[in-house]
């Protein structure tokens, strides 16, 4: 093989250098422009502008994303929201009041003709107010990862009174304890207000000075289609869940599912009201009720009908005449697949109830309890 001459090697090298120089020239000058170099990326504020909250009281009247920069202490209300499309991130900080009975930690101040919509409040502590979280005519909003305690009255109140509409909200992963009255209160006064379609999930309502959960519907008002799922409702000074419907009110289509309701000084779950109300089509299912006082699940006779009570475990109810599941009256209700253990009377049904056979015997169902024990609708009593 012939070796290239020196002149040919120099020619090839010259052509390579010329090509590199031409490519560099085509990409423009490599000399930086005069002056101090500046940032070429957008700041976080430019990408997602946020507004700091550094003092309380604070009133938000414009849409936007807001966040706390420090713990806030106030002798009046904390944060008032009176606009749509507002997000408030507490950033793990706390808002602390002086227990003024008429003050709110966070107050969503919607009006009858101008409800507040698309509000988000998350990630922090609210303590020592009259009501910790007050939602008045709030709709389609989210409140999550909040610790609410030390309120004079309610930890959380959903207020549809004065012809308001507090509906379609979600409250999730909140811890509500040590409040002076109810843990959470769904409230419609004696008018045509609404508190419908709210979802409360994965929350704890513990050691409040009255019921853990209270639903209160005035004449003409509605508390319908609300859902409590996977909540811990424990050690409250009255009932675990108490739904009270005044004459002419409506408390229909609500769901209580998968909750642990225990150690309360009143009934575990209690639906009651005046004659002429409408308490129809509510469902209580897959709950564990333990060590409540008097009765595990109780419904009054007036106006309570078409309820479904299924798949619950009721045990250890306290009292000399304790009852597991008490559904009196002539109204049609369905009670199936429940287990009651250790009450004076595990089951008490009125003449209108439809219920699965009550199995009391021990042993293998296939041999000792006959067809009743094999029924998919059977209730079990021990």
ZAMARGU-4260 file (C-alpha; in steps of 0.2 Angstrom, whole numbers, plus 5000, padded with zeros to 4 digits):
<rodrens>
0) 5000/5000/5000 | 5007/5017/4995 | 5010/5030/5009 | 5003/5048/5004 | 5016/5060/5001
5) 5019/5075/5013 | 5011/5087/5001 | 4995/5077/5000 | 4994/5076/5019 | 4996/5095/5021
10) 4982/5097/5008 | 4970/5086/5017 | 4974/5095/5034 | 4971/5112/5026 | 4954/5107/5019
15) 4949/5100/5037 | 4954/5116/5045 | 4945/5126/5032 | 4929/5116/5035 | 4929/5118/5054
20) 4932/5137/5052 | 4917/5138/5039 | 4906/5129/5051 | 4910/5140/5066 | 4907/5155/5055
25) 4890/5149/5050 | 4884/5147/5068 | 4888/5166/5072 | 4900/5175/5083 | 4907/5166/5098
30) 4911/5182/5107 | 4898/5186/5121 | 4888/5202/5120 | 4894/5216/5131 | 4887/5219/5148
35) 4883/5208/5163 | 4875/5191/5159 | 4857/5189/5165 | 4846/5174/5169 | 4838/5166/5154
40) 4825/5155/5164 | 4808/5161/5171 | 4807/5163/5189 | 4794/5153/5199 | 4783/5169/5201
45) 4783/5171/5182 | 4778/5152/5180 | 4766/5151/5194 | 4763/5168/5202 | 4759/5167/5221
50) 4754/5180/5234 | 4761/5179/5251 | 4750/5181/5267 | 4761/5188/5281 | 4748/5195/5293
55) 4731/5192/5300 | 4717/5197/5298 | 4718/5195/5279 | 4703/5197/5267 | 4705/5190/5250
60) 4694/5198/5236 | 4703/5193/5220 | 4706/5176/5212 | 4724/5169/5214 | 4736/5158/5223
65) 4740/5163/5241 | 4752/5156/5254 | 4757/5159/5272 | 4775/5164/5275 | 4774/5162/5294
70) 4763/5157/5308 | 4749/5170/5311 | 4742/5176/5327 | 4726/5187/5328 | 4713/5193/5340
75) 4700/5193/5327 | 4696/5182/5312 | 4711/5174/5302 | 4708/5173/5283 | 4692/5178/5275
80) 4689/5173/5257 | 4676/5182/5247 | 4681/5178/5229 | 4680/5163/5217 | 4695/5153/5211
85) 4706/5156/5226 | 4719/5144/5233 | 4727/5146/5250 | 4741/5135/5255 | 4745/5136/5273
90) 4762/5129/5270 | 4762/5119/5286 | 4760/5135/5296 | 4746/5139/5309 | 4733/5152/5311
95) 4729/5155/5330 | 4715/5166/5337 | 4711/5171/5355 | 4695/5160/5356 | 4683/5175/5352
100) 4666/5166/5350 | 4662/5176/5334 | 4679/5174/5325 | 4683/5162/5311 | 4700/5154/5307
105) 4696/5153/5289 | 4680/5160/5283 | 4673/5157/5265 | 4661/5171/5264 | 4649/5167/5250
110) 4632/5176/5248 | 4615/5169/5244 | 4615/5177/5227 | 4634/5176/5225 | 4641/5159/5232
115) 4660/5157/5232 | 4666/5143/5221 | 4682/5134/5217 | 4691/5137/5234 | 4705/5127/5240
120) 4713/5128/5257 | 4726/5115/5263 | 4741/5110/5273 | 4741/5118/5290 | 4733/5121/5307
125) 4718/5132/5313 | 4716/5134/5331 | 4707/5144/5345 | 4693/5153/5336 | 4674/5153/5337
130) 4673/5141/5322 | 4689/5135/5315 | 4683/5133/5297 | 4667/5142/5292 | 4660/5139/5274
135) 4645/5150/5270 | 4637/5147/5253 | 4653/5139/5247 | 4652/5127/5232 | 4663/5115/5223
140) 4678/5118/5234 | 4691/5108/5242 | 4698/5108/5260 | 4712/5096/5264 | 4726/5091/5276
145) 4720/5103/5290 | 4721/5102/5309 | 4707/5111/5317 | 4706/5112/5336 | 4702/5123/5351
150) 4686/5131/5343 | 4674/5138/5355 | 4660/5131/5345 | 4662/5121/5329 | 4678/5114/5322
155) 4671/5115/5304 | 4654/5122/5299 | 4646/5120/5282 | 4632/5134/5283 | 4618/5134/5270
160) 4607/5144/5281 | 4598/5161/5276 | 4593/5153/5260 | 4611/5149/5256 | 4618/5134/5246
165) 4634/5126/5253 | 4635/5111/5242 | 4647/5100/5232 | 4662/5103/5243 | 4675/5090/5248
170) 4683/5089/5265 | 4697/5076/5266 | 4712/5071/5277 | 4707/5083/5291 | 4710/5081/5310
175) 4696/5090/5320 | 4698/5088/5339 | 4695/5096/5355 | 4682/5109/5350 | 4669/5116/5361
180) 4654/5109/5352 | 4653/5099/5336 | 4668/5092/5326 | 4659/5096/5310 | 4642/5103/5308
185) 4631/5103/5292 | 4619/5116/5296 | 4603/5123/5287 | 4592/5134/5297 | 4573/5136/5296
190) 4572/5142/5278 | 4575/5135/5261 | 4594/5133/5262 | 4604/5118/5255 | 4619/5108/5261
195) 4619/5095/5248 | 4632/5083/5239 | 4646/5086/5251 | 4660/5073/5253 | 4669/5070/5269
200) 4682/5057/5268 | 4697/5050/5278 | 4695/5063/5292 | 4696/5061/5311 | 4683/5069/5323
205) 4689/5066/5340 | 4686/5072/5358 | 4674/5086/5354 | 4663/5092/5368 | 4647/5087/5359
210) 4644/5076/5344 | 4658/5072/5332 | 4647/5075/5317 | 4630/5084/5317 | 4618/5086/5303
215) 4604/5099/5307 | 4590/5103/5294 | 4577/5116/5298 | 4560/5117/5291 | 4561/5118/5272
220) 4580/5115/5272 | 4589/5101/5264 | 4604/5091/5269 | 4604/5078/5255 | 4616/5066/5246
225) 4631/5070/5258 | 4644/5056/5260 | 4655/5052/5275 | 4668/5038/5271 | 4682/5031/5280
230) 4682/5043/5295 | 4687/5040/5313 | 4673/5047/5324 | 4679/5043/5342 | 4678/5048/5360
235) 4666/5063/5358 | 4656/5069/5373 | 4639/5065/5364 | 4634/5055/5349 | 4646/5050/5335
240) 4635/5055/5321 | 4619/5064/5325 | 4607/5069/5311 | 4592/5080/5317 | 4578/5085/5305
245) 4565/5097/5310 | 4547/5096/5304 | 4547/5099/5286 | 4566/5097/5283 | 4574/5084/5272
250) 4589/5073/5276 | 4589/5061/5261 | 4601/5050/5251 | 4616/5052/5263 | 4629/5039/5265
255) 4639/5033/5280 | 4652/5020/5274 | 4667/5012/5281 | 4669/5023/5297 | 4676/5018/5314
260) 4664/5025/5327 | 4669/5021/5344 | 4670/5027/5362 | 4657/5041/5361 | 4646/5046/5376
265) 4630/5045/5366 | 4624/5033/5352 | 4636/5028/5338 | 4624/5034/5324 | 4608/5043/5327
270) 4594/5048/5315 | 4580/5058/5323 | 4568/5072/5320 | 4550/5079/5321 | 4534/5072/5314
275) 4532/5077/5296 | 4550/5078/5291 | 4558/5068/5277 | 4572/5056/5281 | 4572/5044/5266
280) 4585/5033/5257 | 4600/5035/5268 | 4613/5021/5269 | 4624/5015/5283 | 4636/5002/5278
285) 4653/4993/5282 | 4655/5003/5298 | 4663/4997/5314 | 4654/5003/5330 | 4662/4999/5347
290) 4660/5005/5365 | 4647/5018/5361 | 4634/5022/5375 | 4616/5016/5374 | 4614/5011/5356
295) 4625/5007/5341 | 4614/5013/5327 | 4597/5021/5331 | 4583/5028/5320 | 4568/5037/5327
300) 4551/5031/5321 | 4545/5048/5314 | 4548/5050/5295 | 4563/5039/5294 | 4561/5026/5280
305) 4569/5017/5265 | 4585/5016/5275 | 4598/5003/5271 | 4609/4996/5285 | 4621/4983/5280
310) 4637/4975/5283 | 4641/4984/5300 | 4649/4977/5316 | 4642/4983/5332 | 4649/4977/5348
315) 4653/4983/5366 | 4639/4995/5367 | 4638/5002/5385 | 4623/5003/5396 | 4611/4992/5406
320) 4599/4991/5392 | 4610/4992/5377 | 4605/4989/5359 | 4615/4985/5344 | 4604/4991/5330
325) 4587/4999/5334 | 4575/5003/5319 | 4557/5005/5326 | 4541/5009/5318 | 4531/5004/5303
330) 4542/5012/5289 | 4551/5001/5276 | 4569/4999/5280 | 4581/4985/5275 | 4593/4978/5288
335) 4605/4964/5281 | 4622/4956/5284 | 4626/4965/5301 | 4635/4957/5316 | 4630/4963/5333
340) 4639/4956/5348 | 4637/4958/5367 | 4622/4970/5368 | 4607/4967/5380 | 4597/4967/5364
345) 4607/4965/5348 | 4593/4969/5336 | 4576/4978/5338 | 4566/4980/5322 | 4549/4988/5320
350) 4535/4980/5310 | 4539/4989/5294 | 4557/4982/5292 | 4563/4970/5280 | 4578/4960/5287
355) 4589/4945/5285 | 4587/4931/5297 | 4595/4933/5313 | 4608/4919/5317 | 4612/4915/5335
360) 4619/4898/5335 | 4637/4893/5336 | 4647/4882/5324 | 4648/4879/5305 | 4634/4887/5296
365) 4633/4873/5284 | 4628/4861/5298 | 4621/4869/5313 | 4611/4884/5306 | 4602/4877/5292
370) 4595/4888/5278 | 4595/4904/5288 | 4613/4903/5291 | 4617/4900/5273 | 4606/4915/5268
375) 4617/4929/5260 | 4606/4942/5269 | 4608/4935/5287 | 4612/4945/5302 | 4622/4938/5316
380) 4619/4940/5334 | 4630/4934/5349
</rodrens>
